[in-house]
Amino acid sequence: MARWSTAACLLAVVVIMLGAWTRLVDAGLGCPDWPGCYGFLTVPQSETRIAIANARFPETPVDVSKGWPEMIHRYAAGILGLVVFGLAATAVRHRRAGVPVKLPLFIAAFILLQGAFGAWTVTLKLWPQVVALHLLGGFTTLTLLLLLTLRLRKRSRGSAPSSTASPALARLRPWLYGGLMLVIMQIALGAWTAANYAAVACTDLPTCQGQWWPEGMDFQHGFDITQQVGPNYLGGQLTADGRVAIHVTHRLGAVIVLGYFVVLLMLLWRNRGDSGLDRSIALVSAALAVQIGLGLANVWLYIPLSIAVAHNAMGAGLLLTVVNLIWQHRQLPQSETSPATHTTTINREVTA
C-alpha cells in the first residue's frame, strides 16, 4: 500500500501538470461535454465523427488540437481515481491488520467531489470560482495522498525515531503551521490568477507596467466572487485593472512567503541539533528557491508553456515539502528536562 500510495502521489502531480497544460493552451473547453468528448470516448478525428460532433455542438466546432489535451487530462485523472479506489478497498479489506482506513476512504470520497468539480468546470464554461476550487482540490488530493504515504511508511518501518526535538525546536512548530497556511493562501491566489487569466497582466519586474504600485488597480472587481454563471469564461471576463490587482496581490504574497520562510528555515536549521530534520529543511529551501525562480522566469520570458507548467508543479512540490517537514517535526519526541533539573525534582520528592 505504501508503494501504491507513493505512485498515486506521483500520478497526482502529473494530473496537476496536465491540468495546467490544458489551461495554458486554452483547451479547457476543448471538449464541451463531460466525461466524453462530443459524445465520444476519444476526440473525434474522422470526417464522419467530426460531422456528428459539430451537429451535436454547433456552437463549439471540433478543434482536435484542443480536444486532446483535455481528454489526456481526464484519462490521467480517471486512472488516479481508480488507484485511489483500489487503496480504499485494500484498506477496508485489511482493516483488522491495523492499516489506516478512514483516510483512504476520505480520499476516495474527495476524488468523487473533485470529479464533480471537473464536470462543472466544463458545463459552467470555466466559471472562475469553480476553476479555482478545482485547482485547489487537486492540491488537496495530493496532500492527502502524501499524508497517507507517510502514515503507511511509518507503519511499515515500525520503529520510533531515535532523535528528539529540543525545546527551542519544539517552539517553532506553531510557526510551521503558519508557514503552511501562507503557502495554501499563495496557492489559492495562484489558482485565482490562473482562473482569471491574470498571469500576463504584468510583464515587467520588479515593477508592473513600469510602476511600483500601478494606478487604477481594481481590487473589488478583481476579487469579485459573485461573477454570474453563464458567459463563456475562456480567456477571462475581467477588466485589465482587475487582472492587474490579482497579479500584484499574487506577487506580494510571494514576497511574504519568501521572507517568512527565509527566517523560519534559518531558525530551524540553527536549532535542528540531532533531530534529523536536515534533509526536510533542505527540501523546503530548494523547493522555495526553484519556485521563486520559476515565477520570475514566467514574467521575464512572458509565460512560456514549459516554465508555466513547471511553476504549477513546483507549487505542489513546495506544498509537499512543507507538509513533510511538519510531519517529520511532529514525529520527534520532546526532549526531556535536563539531568540537573530532574535530579532536583527527585530530591525534593524524597525529602517531602
C-alpha positions as CSV (number, residue, x, y, z in Angstrom):
1,M,0.0,0.0,0.0
2,A,2.9,2.4,0.7
3,R,4.3,1.8,-2.7
4,W,0.9,2.3,-4.4
5,S,0.2,5.4,-2.4
6,T,3.6,6.8,-3.4
7,A,2.7,6.0,-7.1
8,A,-0.6,7.8,-6.5
9,C,1.3,10.9,-5.3
10,L,3.4,11.0,-8.4
11,L,0.4,10.5,-10.6
12,A,-1.4,13.3,-8.8
13,V,1.5,15.6,-9.6
14,V,1.2,14.6,-13.3
15,V,-2.5,15.3,-13.2
16,I,-1.9,18.8,-11.8
17,M,0.7,19.4,-14.5
18,L,-1.7,18.2,-17.2
19,G,-4.4,20.4,-15.8
20,A,-2.0,23.4,-16.1
21,W,-1.0,22.4,-19.6
22,T,-4.7,22.1,-20.6
23,R,-5.5,25.6,-19.2
24,L,-2.4,27.3,-20.7
25,V,-3.1,26.1,-24.2
26,D,-6.7,27.3,-23.8
27,A,-8.1,23.8,-24.1
28,G,-10.3,23.9,-21.0
29,L,-13.3,23.7,-23.3
30,G,-11.6,21.5,-25.9
31,C,-14.5,19.1,-25.2
32,P,-17.8,20.9,-24.5
33,D,-19.3,17.9,-22.7
34,W,-18.2,15.6,-19.9
35,P,-16.9,12.9,-19.3
36,G,-16.7,12.2,-23.1
37,C,-15.7,14.4,-25.9
38,Y,-18.6,15.4,-28.2
39,G,-20.3,12.3,-27.1
40,F,-17.3,10.0,-27.9
41,L,-14.8,8.3,-25.6
42,T,-12.0,9.9,-27.6
43,V,-11.5,13.1,-29.6
44,P,-13.4,12.8,-32.9
45,Q,-10.9,12.8,-35.8
46,S,-12.5,11.1,-38.8
47,E,-14.7,13.2,-41.1
48,T,-17.8,11.3,-40.1
49,R,-17.3,11.7,-36.4
50,I,-16.4,15.4,-36.7
51,A,-19.6,16.0,-38.7
52,I,-21.6,14.2,-36.0
53,A,-19.8,16.2,-33.2
54,N,-20.4,19.5,-35.0
55,A,-24.1,18.7,-35.4
56,R,-24.3,17.9,-31.7
57,F,-22.5,21.1,-30.6
58,P,-22.8,23.7,-33.3
59,E,-21.6,26.5,-31.1
60,T,-18.3,24.8,-30.4
61,P,-16.8,23.2,-33.6
62,V,-14.3,20.4,-33.1
63,D,-10.7,21.5,-32.6
64,V,-8.6,18.3,-32.4
65,S,-5.5,20.2,-31.1
66,K,-7.5,21.4,-28.1
67,G,-9.6,18.3,-27.6
68,W,-6.6,16.0,-26.9
69,P,-5.1,18.0,-24.0
70,E,-8.5,18.0,-22.3
71,M,-9.0,14.3,-22.8
72,I,-5.5,13.3,-21.8
73,H,-6.0,15.2,-18.6
74,R,-9.3,13.3,-18.0
75,Y,-7.7,10.0,-18.7
76,A,-4.9,10.6,-16.2
77,A,-7.4,11.8,-13.6
78,G,-9.5,8.7,-14.2
79,I,-6.5,6.4,-13.7
80,L,-5.7,8.3,-10.4
81,G,-9.3,7.8,-9.3
82,L,-9.0,4.0,-9.9
83,V,-5.8,3.9,-7.9
84,V,-7.3,5.8,-5.0
85,F,-10.4,3.5,-5.0
86,G,-8.0,0.5,-5.0
87,L,-6.2,1.9,-2.0
88,A,-9.5,2.4,-0.2
89,A,-10.7,-1.1,-1.0
90,T,-7.4,-2.6,0.2
91,A,-7.6,-0.6,3.4
92,V,-11.1,-1.9,4.1
93,R,-10.1,-5.4,3.3
94,H,-7.1,-5.3,5.7
95,R,-8.6,-3.1,8.4
96,R,-8.0,-5.7,11.1
97,A,-4.3,-5.6,10.4
98,G,-4.1,-2.0,11.6
99,V,-4.0,-0.4,8.2
100,P,-5.3,3.2,8.1
101,V,-8.9,3.1,6.8
102,K,-10.6,6.5,7.4
103,L,-8.0,8.5,5.4
104,P,-8.2,6.3,2.3
105,L,-12.0,6.3,2.4
106,F,-12.0,10.1,2.8
107,I,-9.6,10.5,-0.2
108,A,-11.9,8.3,-2.3
109,A,-14.9,10.4,-1.4
110,F,-12.9,13.6,-2.1
111,I,-11.9,12.2,-5.5
112,L,-15.6,11.9,-6.3
113,L,-16.1,15.5,-5.3
114,Q,-13.1,16.5,-7.4
115,G,-14.6,14.7,-10.4
116,A,-17.8,16.7,-9.9
117,F,-15.8,19.9,-10.0
118,G,-14.1,18.7,-13.2
119,A,-17.5,18.3,-14.7
120,W,-18.7,21.7,-13.5
121,T,-15.6,23.3,-14.9
122,V,-16.8,22.3,-18.4
123,T,-20.5,22.6,-18.0
124,L,-20.3,26.1,-16.4
125,K,-17.8,27.2,-19.1
126,L,-14.7,27.8,-16.9
127,W,-16.6,29.8,-14.3
128,P,-13.6,31.2,-12.3
129,Q,-15.0,30.2,-8.9
130,V,-15.3,26.5,-10.0
131,V,-11.9,26.5,-11.8
132,A,-10.1,27.9,-8.8
133,L,-11.8,25.4,-6.4
134,H,-11.0,22.6,-8.9
135,L,-7.3,23.6,-8.8
136,L,-7.3,23.7,-5.0
137,G,-9.0,20.3,-5.0
138,G,-6.1,18.9,-6.9
139,F,-3.6,20.2,-4.4
140,T,-5.7,18.9,-1.6
141,T,-5.9,15.4,-3.1
142,L,-2.1,15.4,-3.5
143,T,-1.6,16.5,0.1
144,L,-3.9,13.8,1.5
145,L,-2.1,11.2,-0.6
146,L,1.2,12.3,0.9
147,L,-0.2,12.1,4.4
148,L,-1.4,8.5,3.6
149,T,2.0,7.6,2.2
150,L,3.8,9.0,5.3
151,R,1.5,7.0,7.6
152,L,1.9,3.8,5.7
153,R,5.7,4.2,5.6
154,K,5.8,4.8,9.3
155,R,3.7,1.7,9.9
156,S,6.0,-0.4,7.7
157,R,9.1,0.7,9.5
158,G,7.5,0.3,12.9
159,S,10.4,1.9,14.8
160,A,10.2,5.1,16.8
161,P,12.7,8.0,15.9
162,S,15.8,7.9,18.0
163,S,16.3,11.7,17.8
164,T,14.5,14.3,19.9
165,A,13.3,17.8,19.5
166,S,15.0,20.4,21.6
167,P,12.7,22.9,23.5
168,A,13.8,25.6,21.0
169,L,12.9,23.4,18.0
170,A,9.6,22.4,19.5
171,R,8.6,26.0,20.0
172,L,8.9,26.5,16.2
173,R,6.0,24.1,15.5
174,P,3.2,26.7,15.5
175,W,5.3,28.8,13.1
176,L,5.5,25.8,10.8
177,Y,1.7,25.7,10.7
178,G,1.7,29.4,10.0
179,G,4.0,28.8,7.0
180,L,1.7,26.1,5.8
181,M,-1.2,28.5,5.9
182,L,0.7,31.1,3.9
183,V,1.6,28.5,1.3
184,I,-2.0,27.5,1.0
185,M,-3.1,31.1,0.6
186,Q,-0.5,31.7,-2.0
187,I,-1.6,28.6,-3.9
188,A,-5.2,29.9,-3.7
189,L,-4.0,33.3,-5.1
190,G,-2.3,31.4,-7.9
191,A,-5.4,29.4,-8.7
192,W,-7.4,32.7,-8.8
193,T,-4.8,34.2,-11.0
194,A,-4.9,31.3,-13.4
195,A,-8.7,31.1,-13.4
196,N,-9.0,34.8,-14.4
197,Y,-6.1,34.7,-16.9
198,A,-4.2,37.4,-14.9
199,A,-0.7,35.9,-15.3
200,V,0.1,38.2,-18.2
201,A,-1.3,41.3,-16.6
202,C,2.2,42.5,-15.6
203,T,5.1,41.8,-18.0
204,D,8.0,43.6,-16.2
205,L,9.8,43.1,-12.9
206,P,10.1,44.3,-10.2
207,T,7.6,46.9,-11.3
208,C,4.3,46.2,-13.0
209,Q,3.6,48.2,-16.2
210,G,6.5,50.4,-15.2
211,Q,5.0,51.4,-11.8
212,W,5.7,50.1,-8.3
213,W,2.0,50.4,-7.5
214,P,0.0,50.6,-10.8
215,E,-2.6,53.2,-10.9
216,G,-6.2,52.2,-11.3
217,M,-5.9,48.7,-9.9
218,D,-9.5,47.5,-9.1
219,F,-9.3,45.0,-6.2
220,Q,-13.0,44.9,-5.8
221,H,-13.5,43.9,-9.3
222,G,-10.5,41.5,-9.4
223,F,-11.6,39.6,-6.3
224,D,-15.3,39.7,-7.0
225,I,-16.5,36.1,-6.3
226,T,-20.1,36.9,-7.3
227,Q,-19.4,36.7,-11.0
228,Q,-22.5,35.4,-12.7
229,V,-22.8,31.9,-14.2
230,G,-23.5,31.8,-17.9
231,P,-20.8,33.6,-20.0
232,N,-18.0,31.7,-21.6
233,Y,-15.1,32.5,-19.4
234,L,-12.4,31.1,-21.8
235,G,-9.9,33.9,-21.9
236,G,-11.4,35.7,-18.9
237,Q,-14.1,38.3,-18.4
238,L,-12.4,40.7,-16.0
239,T,-11.1,44.2,-17.0
240,A,-7.4,44.9,-17.2
241,D,-7.4,46.8,-13.9
242,G,-9.0,43.8,-12.1
243,R,-6.4,41.4,-13.5
244,V,-3.5,43.7,-12.6
245,A,-4.9,43.8,-9.0
246,I,-4.9,40.0,-8.9
247,H,-1.4,39.7,-10.3
248,V,0.1,42.3,-8.0
249,T,-1.5,40.6,-5.0
250,H,0.0,37.3,-6.1
251,R,3.4,38.9,-6.3
252,L,3.1,40.4,-2.8
253,G,2.0,37.0,-1.5
254,A,5.2,35.5,-3.0
255,V,7.3,38.1,-1.2
256,I,5.6,37.5,2.1
257,V,6.0,33.7,1.7
258,L,9.7,34.1,0.8
259,G,10.5,36.4,3.7
260,Y,8.6,34.3,6.2
261,F,10.3,31.0,5.2
262,V,13.8,32.5,5.0
263,V,13.6,33.5,8.6
264,L,11.8,30.3,9.7
265,L,14.2,27.9,7.9
266,M,17.2,29.7,9.3
267,L,15.8,29.3,12.9
268,L,15.0,25.6,12.2
269,W,18.5,25.0,10.8
270,R,20.1,26.7,13.8
271,N,18.1,24.7,16.3
272,R,17.9,21.4,14.5
273,G,20.6,19.7,16.7
274,D,20.4,15.9,16.1
275,S,16.8,15.9,15.2
276,G,17.4,14.5,11.7
277,L,15.4,17.3,10.1
278,D,18.4,18.4,7.9
279,R,17.0,16.8,4.7
280,S,13.5,18.0,5.2
281,I,14.6,21.6,5.8
282,A,16.9,21.5,2.7
283,L,14.0,20.2,0.6
284,V,11.8,23.1,1.6
285,S,14.6,25.5,0.9
286,A,15.3,24.1,-2.5
287,A,11.6,24.0,-3.5
288,L,11.1,27.6,-2.4
289,A,14.2,28.8,-4.4
290,V,13.1,26.9,-7.5
291,Q,9.5,28.2,-7.3
292,I,10.6,31.8,-6.9
293,G,13.0,31.4,-9.8
294,L,10.2,29.9,-12.0
295,G,7.9,32.7,-11.0
296,L,10.4,35.3,-12.1
297,A,11.1,33.5,-15.3
298,N,7.4,33.4,-16.1
299,V,7.3,37.2,-16.2
300,W,10.7,37.8,-17.8
301,L,10.0,35.3,-20.6
302,Y,6.3,36.1,-21.0
303,I,4.8,32.8,-19.7
304,P,6.5,30.1,-21.8
305,L,4.5,26.9,-21.7
306,S,7.2,24.7,-20.2
307,I,8.1,27.1,-17.4
308,A,4.4,27.9,-16.6
309,V,3.6,24.2,-16.2
310,A,6.8,23.7,-14.1
311,H,5.7,26.6,-11.9
312,N,2.4,24.8,-11.2
313,A,4.2,21.6,-10.5
314,M,6.7,23.3,-8.1
315,G,3.8,24.9,-6.3
316,A,2.7,21.4,-5.5
317,G,6.3,20.5,-4.6
318,L,6.6,23.4,-2.2
319,L,3.4,22.3,-0.5
320,L,4.5,18.7,-0.2
321,T,7.9,19.6,1.2
322,V,6.3,21.9,3.9
323,V,3.8,19.2,4.8
324,N,6.6,16.6,5.0
325,L,8.7,18.9,7.2
326,I,5.7,19.4,9.6
327,W,5.2,15.6,9.6
328,Q,8.8,14.9,10.4
329,H,8.8,17.6,13.1
330,R,5.7,16.0,14.7
331,Q,7.3,12.6,14.9
332,L,10.1,13.9,17.1
333,P,9.5,13.2,20.8
334,Q,10.1,16.2,23.1
335,S,13.4,16.3,24.8
336,E,13.4,15.5,28.5
337,T,14.3,18.1,31.1
338,S,17.9,18.5,31.9
339,P,19.5,16.0,34.3
340,A,20.1,18.7,36.9
341,T,16.5,19.7,37.0
342,H,15.4,16.1,37.0
343,T,17.7,15.3,40.0
344,T,16.5,18.3,41.9
345,T,12.9,17.3,41.4
346,I,13.6,13.7,42.7
347,N,15.5,15.1,45.7
348,R,12.5,17.3,46.6
349,E,10.1,14.4,46.3
350,V,12.3,12.2,48.5
351,T,12.6,15.0,51.1
352,A,8.9,15.5,51.2
